[in-house]
């Protein structure tokens, strides 16, 4: 008999369900092959009734396998990065895993430091949000680690990917300006572009060309800084100083759009009546702080379950194709 106050054991579950401890162990570990549906339900009901919690830590030590999954993400003060992290943490928790979140600040040496630290913790897989090229990433790929890239493809070679069609997102912004009859267009971007940002800007410029506005006629200004707010502010200052305010402006992230709006406010430029700004991300609080901002909505809240599916496929050794999620333009 279980002592009063002691946590329920696997043997307690077996007695309650009327099955062997070996059967309970197999079902707890996800092996349903030898058990009938009735047996599985009995064990699951006993687990729920007793409040049994498997000792995954002991199993991990025996197998040299951990339930830890590491997410390496840059600039967690960016609402888009935070939304991806929240969605993925929930999905991993639902799947019985623990997520460790590391902020790389888009720096390759920090990315490598965290990759090595998580390897020492026996991390079972790695989720790289907006990965950058680094020696540690190359080494992890050579070891055959389970790596899923999110938002930005692996810069060093093929890896399972979860994201959107960034070129199409940029093209959708160009289509919206065309619908509105706005032809005096421009774009801003970071000085050093990630692949996802480059694809958004290229998609925008290419589609503008299809609408009769050649690339060379559309000013694109770059800005430097530690984050997209600073980059956006520097970029819009450079654009306006050289070309004046455009009638329509692509900002490849909502944070850059906020920076452009601030400079417009400081210089007396009306938004959206003077310059219509369209961003990409559709951060959740746009409706509260940026009701003037149309933006391409990326379904970050839906990323988590898809990321976990990609990880499972890696663990099972299955072929893994890119997962491109749908986006849509929110008109404001």
C-alpha positions as CSV (number, residue, x, y, z in Angstrom):
1,X,0.0,0.0,0.0
2,X,1.1,3.6,-0.8
3,X,2.1,5.6,2.3
4,X,-0.1,8.6,3.1
5,X,1.2,11.7,1.3
6,X,3.6,9.7,-1.0
7,X,3.3,10.4,-4.7
8,X,1.6,7.7,-6.7
9,X,4.0,5.2,-8.3
10,X,3.9,3.3,-11.6
11,X,3.0,0.2,-9.5
12,X,0.0,2.1,-8.0
13,X,-1.2,2.8,-11.6
14,X,-0.8,-0.8,-12.5
15,X,-2.8,-2.0,-9.5
16,X,-5.6,0.5,-10.2
17,X,-5.8,-0.3,-13.9
18,X,-5.5,-4.1,-13.3
19,X,-2.6,-4.5,-15.6
20,X,1.2,-5.2,-15.3
21,X,3.7,-2.5,-14.4
22,X,5.4,-3.3,-17.7
23,X,2.2,-2.5,-19.6
24,X,1.9,0.8,-17.8
25,X,5.5,1.6,-18.5
26,X,5.1,1.0,-22.2
27,X,1.9,3.2,-22.4
28,X,3.5,6.0,-20.4
29,X,6.4,6.0,-22.9
30,X,4.1,6.2,-25.9
31,X,4.4,2.5,-27.0
32,X,0.8,1.5,-27.6
33,X,1.6,-1.3,-30.1
34,X,0.9,-4.2,-27.7
35,X,-2.0,-2.8,-25.8
36,X,-5.7,-2.8,-26.7
37,X,-7.8,0.4,-26.7
38,X,-9.5,-0.7,-23.6
39,X,-6.2,-1.3,-21.8
40,X,-4.9,2.1,-22.9
41,X,-8.0,3.8,-21.6
42,X,-7.8,2.0,-18.2
43,X,-4.2,3.1,-17.8
44,X,-4.9,6.7,-18.8
45,X,-7.9,6.8,-16.4
46,X,-5.8,5.5,-13.6
47,X,-3.0,8.0,-14.3
48,X,-5.5,10.8,-14.3
49,X,-7.3,9.6,-11.2
50,X,-4.2,9.1,-9.1
51,X,-2.4,12.2,-10.4
52,X,0.6,10.1,-11.5
53,X,3.6,11.9,-13.0
54,X,6.2,9.8,-14.8
55,X,9.9,10.2,-13.8
56,X,11.2,11.4,-17.1
57,X,14.4,12.6,-15.5
58,X,15.5,9.1,-14.5
59,X,14.6,7.7,-17.9
60,X,16.6,10.5,-19.6
61,X,19.7,9.8,-17.5
62,X,19.5,6.1,-18.3
63,X,19.1,6.6,-22.0
64,X,21.3,9.7,-22.2
65,X,18.3,11.4,-23.6
66,X,16.7,14.6,-22.4
67,X,13.3,16.1,-22.6
68,X,14.9,19.5,-23.1
69,X,14.5,21.3,-26.4
70,X,16.5,24.5,-26.8
71,X,15.1,27.5,-28.7
72,X,17.7,30.0,-29.8
73,X,16.1,33.3,-30.8
74,X,17.4,36.8,-31.4
75,X,16.1,40.0,-29.8
76,X,13.3,38.7,-27.6
77,X,12.1,42.3,-27.1
78,X,10.7,42.0,-30.6
79,X,7.0,41.0,-30.2
80,X,7.3,38.7,-33.3
81,X,10.1,36.7,-31.6
82,X,8.2,36.6,-28.3
83,X,5.0,35.3,-30.1
84,X,7.0,32.5,-31.8
85,X,8.5,31.5,-28.4
86,X,5.2,31.5,-26.6
87,X,3.5,29.3,-29.3
88,X,6.4,26.8,-29.4
89,X,6.7,26.6,-25.6
90,X,3.1,25.7,-25.3
91,X,3.3,23.0,-28.0
92,X,6.4,21.5,-26.5
93,X,4.8,21.4,-23.1
94,X,1.7,19.7,-24.5
95,X,4.1,17.1,-26.0
96,X,5.8,16.5,-22.7
97,X,9.0,18.4,-23.4
98,X,10.7,21.4,-21.7
99,X,11.8,24.4,-23.7
100,X,14.9,26.4,-22.7
101,X,14.8,29.8,-24.3
102,X,18.1,31.6,-25.2
103,X,18.5,35.1,-26.7
104,X,21.3,35.2,-29.2
105,X,21.0,38.9,-30.0
106,X,21.7,37.9,-33.6
107,X,25.4,37.3,-32.6
108,X,27.1,34.1,-34.0
109,X,29.4,33.7,-30.9
110,X,26.3,33.7,-28.6
111,X,24.5,31.3,-30.8
112,X,27.5,28.9,-30.5
113,X,27.8,29.4,-26.8
114,X,24.2,28.4,-26.3
115,X,24.4,25.5,-28.8
116,X,27.3,24.1,-26.7
117,X,25.7,24.7,-23.4
118,X,22.5,23.0,-24.5
119,X,24.4,20.1,-25.9
120,X,26.0,19.7,-22.4
121,X,22.5,19.5,-21.0
122,X,21.7,16.7,-23.5
123,X,19.1,18.8,-25.4
124,X,17.1,16.5,-27.6
125,X,16.6,19.1,-30.3
126,X,17.2,22.7,-31.3
127,X,14.9,25.3,-32.7
128,X,16.8,28.2,-34.3
129,X,14.7,31.3,-34.9
130,X,16.5,33.5,-37.5
131,X,19.7,31.5,-37.3
132,X,23.0,33.1,-38.3
133,X,26.1,31.3,-39.8
134,X,28.5,30.1,-37.1
135,X,31.1,27.4,-36.6
136,X,28.9,25.8,-33.8
137,X,25.9,25.6,-36.1
138,X,28.1,23.9,-38.7
139,X,29.3,21.4,-36.1
140,X,25.8,20.6,-34.9
141,X,24.7,19.9,-38.4
142,X,27.7,17.6,-39.0
143,X,26.7,15.7,-35.8
144,X,23.3,15.2,-37.2
145,X,21.5,17.1,-34.4
146,X,17.8,17.6,-34.7
147,X,17.6,21.2,-35.9
148,X,14.5,23.1,-37.0
149,X,14.9,26.6,-38.4
150,X,12.1,29.1,-38.0
151,X,11.4,32.4,-39.8
152,X,14.8,32.3,-41.5
153,X,16.2,29.4,-43.4
154,X,19.4,27.7,-42.2
155,X,22.2,29.8,-43.7
156,X,24.6,26.8,-43.9
157,X,22.5,24.3,-45.7
158,X,19.2,22.4,-45.8
159,X,17.3,22.0,-42.5
160,X,13.6,21.6,-41.7
161,X,12.0,25.1,-41.9
162,X,8.8,26.7,-40.6
163,X,7.8,30.1,-41.9
164,X,6.0,32.0,-44.6
165,X,6.5,32.9,-48.2
166,X,8.4,36.1,-47.6
167,X,8.7,37.1,-51.3
168,X,4.9,36.8,-51.6
169,X,4.4,38.9,-48.4
170,X,6.4,41.7,-50.0
171,X,4.6,41.3,-53.3
172,X,1.2,41.6,-51.4
173,X,2.3,45.0,-50.1
174,X,3.1,46.1,-53.7
175,X,-0.3,44.9,-54.8
176,X,-2.0,46.9,-52.0
177,X,-0.3,50.1,-53.1
178,X,-1.3,49.4,-56.6
179,X,-5.0,48.9,-55.5
180,X,-4.8,52.3,-53.8
181,X,-3.3,54.0,-56.8
182,X,-0.2,55.0,-54.9
183,X,2.9,55.2,-57.2
184,X,5.4,57.3,-55.3
185,X,6.9,54.3,-53.4
186,X,9.9,53.6,-51.3
187,X,11.2,51.0,-48.8
188,X,13.5,50.9,-45.8
189,X,15.5,48.0,-44.6
190,X,18.3,47.0,-42.1
191,X,21.9,47.7,-43.3
192,X,22.7,44.0,-42.9
193,X,19.7,42.0,-44.1
194,X,18.6,38.5,-43.1
195,X,17.4,36.2,-45.8
196,X,13.8,36.8,-44.8
197,X,14.0,40.6,-44.9
198,X,15.8,40.4,-48.2
199,X,13.1,38.2,-49.7
200,X,10.4,40.6,-48.5
201,X,12.1,43.6,-50.1
202,X,12.9,41.7,-53.3
203,X,9.3,40.5,-53.6
204,X,8.1,44.0,-53.1
205,X,10.4,45.5,-55.8
206,X,9.8,42.7,-58.3
207,X,6.0,43.1,-58.0
208,X,6.3,46.8,-58.3
209,X,8.1,46.2,-61.6
210,X,5.2,44.0,-62.8
211,X,2.9,47.0,-62.0
212,X,5.1,49.3,-64.2
213,X,7.3,50.8,-61.5
214,X,10.9,49.7,-62.2
215,X,13.2,48.8,-59.3
216,X,15.6,51.7,-60.1
217,X,12.8,54.2,-59.6
218,X,12.0,53.0,-56.1
219,X,14.4,54.3,-53.4
220,X,15.5,51.8,-50.8
221,X,17.3,53.2,-47.7
222,X,19.2,51.1,-45.1
223,X,19.8,51.8,-41.5
224,X,22.1,50.3,-38.8
225,X,21.4,49.7,-35.1
226,X,21.0,47.0,-32.4
227,X,17.3,46.4,-33.2
228,X,14.6,47.1,-35.8
229,X,13.5,50.2,-34.1
230,X,16.9,51.8,-34.3
231,X,17.5,50.4,-37.8
232,X,14.2,51.7,-39.0
233,X,14.7,55.2,-37.5
234,X,18.1,55.5,-39.1
235,X,16.8,54.2,-42.5
236,X,13.8,56.5,-42.7
237,X,16.0,59.5,-41.8
238,X,18.4,58.6,-44.6
239,X,15.5,58.1,-47.0
240,X,13.8,61.4,-46.3
241,X,17.1,63.3,-46.3
242,X,17.9,62.1,-49.8
243,X,14.6,61.6,-51.5
244,X,11.9,63.2,-49.3
245,X,8.8,61.5,-48.0
246,X,7.3,58.9,-50.3
247,X,3.5,58.5,-50.8
248,X,3.8,54.8,-49.9
249,X,6.4,53.1,-47.7
250,X,7.2,49.4,-47.3
251,X,8.6,48.5,-43.8
252,X,9.7,44.9,-43.7
253,X,8.8,44.7,-40.0
254,X,6.3,46.4,-37.9
255,X,9.0,47.7,-35.5
256,X,10.6,49.5,-38.5
257,X,7.1,50.9,-39.3
258,X,6.9,52.3,-35.7
259,X,10.2,54.0,-36.2
260,X,9.1,55.6,-39.5
261,X,5.9,56.8,-37.8
262,X,8.0,58.5,-35.1
263,X,10.1,60.3,-37.6
264,X,6.9,61.4,-39.5
265,X,5.5,62.8,-36.3
266,X,8.7,64.7,-35.6
267,X,8.8,66.2,-39.0
268,X,5.1,67.0,-39.4
269,X,4.4,64.4,-42.1
270,X,0.8,63.0,-41.9
271,X,0.3,59.3,-41.7
272,X,-1.5,57.8,-43.4
273,X,-2.9,60.8,-45.3
274,X,0.6,62.0,-46.5
275,X,2.5,58.8,-46.4
276,X,0.8,55.4,-46.2
277,X,3.0,52.9,-44.4
278,X,2.6,49.1,-44.6
279,X,4.5,46.7,-42.4
280,X,5.0,43.0,-42.1
281,X,4.3,41.0,-38.9
282,X,0.9,42.5,-37.7
283,X,2.0,42.5,-34.1
284,X,-0.8,41.7,-31.7
285,X,-1.0,45.2,-30.2
286,X,-1.1,47.1,-33.5
287,X,-4.8,47.6,-33.0
288,X,-4.0,49.4,-29.8
289,X,-1.0,51.5,-30.6
290,X,-0.8,51.6,-34.4
291,X,-4.4,51.8,-35.8
292,X,-3.0,53.5,-38.9
293,X,-0.8,50.6,-39.8
294,X,-1.8,48.0,-42.5
295,X,0.4,45.0,-42.1
296,X,1.0,41.5,-43.4
297,X,-0.1,39.1,-40.6
298,X,2.2,36.2,-40.0
299,X,0.5,33.4,-38.0
300,X,3.2,33.2,-35.3
301,X,0.7,31.7,-32.8
302,X,0.3,28.7,-35.1
303,X,4.0,28.1,-35.5
304,X,4.4,26.0,-32.3
305,X,2.6,22.8,-33.3
306,X,4.2,22.8,-36.7
307,X,7.6,23.2,-35.2
308,X,7.0,20.2,-32.9
309,X,5.8,18.1,-35.9
310,X,9.1,19.0,-37.7
311,X,11.1,18.0,-34.6
312,X,9.3,14.6,-34.4
313,X,10.0,13.9,-38.0
314,X,13.8,14.6,-37.3
315,X,13.7,12.3,-34.3
316,X,12.1,9.5,-36.3
317,X,14.5,9.9,-39.2
318,X,11.7,10.8,-41.6
319,X,12.1,13.1,-44.7
320,X,11.1,16.6,-43.7
321,X,9.8,19.2,-46.1
322,X,9.5,22.9,-45.5
323,X,6.3,24.0,-43.9
324,X,5.1,27.3,-45.4
325,X,2.2,28.8,-43.4
326,X,-0.3,31.2,-44.9
327,X,-0.2,34.9,-44.4
328,X,-2.7,37.7,-45.1
329,X,-2.7,41.5,-45.4
330,X,-4.6,43.3,-42.7
331,X,-5.9,46.5,-44.1
332,X,-6.3,49.5,-41.8
